[in-house]
Amino acid sequence: MSSYTTFGIGGPARYFLNATTEQDIVNALDLASTRNLPVFVLGGGSNLLVADRGFDGLVLRVGIQGMEWQDSQLTAAAGEDWDGVVASCVARGYGGVECLSGIPGFAGGTPVQNVGAYGQEISDVLASVRVLERSSGRVAELSKEQCGFGYRTSIFNTTHRDQYLVLAVSYALRKDVTPLLKYPDLLRRFDSQSAEPTIPDVRNAVREIRAEKGMLIMEGDPDSHSAGSFFKNPFVGEAEYSRIQSSVDEPVPRYPAGSEKVKTSAAWLIERAGFRKGFARGRAGISSKHTLALVNRGGASAEDIVSLAREIRSGVEDKFGVRLVPEPVFVGFEETF
């Protein structure tokens, strides 16, 4: 499995199928059912950590490709490269996903995690998801409302985990709109520019920022052997935020989150707990460019990554009383992280 993940980590799959049609998927699920095999559905491999023991079942890689435009709505098959989808939107002058440029993985994974970055989320533009109900083989269309989106969550990774398999995603985009500029990193890029940035300008800037942080998959960059952000930014109550603030002599990052909650920065907490960029434990480490990314420094095992992640989580919890939640999917592990 290591060659199918951006971490470059993972033991063998007992069975493996790259499904390029919907019928391939149906046939594979039928086979797994008759042989009583567990099934793991694999997309781009950019947001998971596979155990060293591998997966004792069928790994079903969804490789269906194709994009179809209908006015301002794009339907992308689940196996389409996500950054390629964004590039197609930007080339046609459509906005709504430009801040999601450079995120690795396939289109089919975008609604599962409600992928987001720099102020945009998939839920902002998603129109519907074409899914296969795994128990019945029935194909259905789920609306945005039915997907139950939250911060990095949906029904696909919470209440209905393993119930549906994403076949295609439809996005409702906007033509010739003013690009979204909310995050300081992006705002600084255009501080000295008098003209309003275009959608392509923002896409290029996002990709440059991600490259600087080691969050863009680039040949020869050791910091890109990761699963992206390993921990989610935590949500805390106002009282808890005040407690954290009272323990330090600098402003604690805070972002509006609604419902009397505050979103703060996992990267900030990790750094203040003593885990800096470039920190390493043998073959596993923290990216030299971005504190949230754990990296395979060369020959790391899944256990190496998990051990480092646990050390970081314990350090943050001991110092701030905040328990960080991992973002990647864990495959083939006997116990949860």
ABEGO torsion letter per residue (X at the ends): XAAABAAGBEBBBABBBBBABAAAAAAAAAAAAAAGBBBBBBBAGAABBBBAAEBBBBBBBBABBEBBBBEABBBBBAABBAAAAAAAAAAAGBBGAAAABGBBEBAAAAAAAGBBBGGBBAAAABABBBBBBAAAGBBBBBBAAAAGBBBGBBAAABAABGABBBABBBBBBBBGBBBBBABAAAAAAAAABABBBBAAAAAAAAAAAAAAAGABBBBGBAAABBAEBABBBBBBBAAAAAAAAAABABBBBBBBAEGGBBBBBAAAAAAAAGBBBGBBBEABBBBAABAABBBBAEGBBAAAAAAAAAAAAAAAAAAAGBBBBBABBBBGBABBX
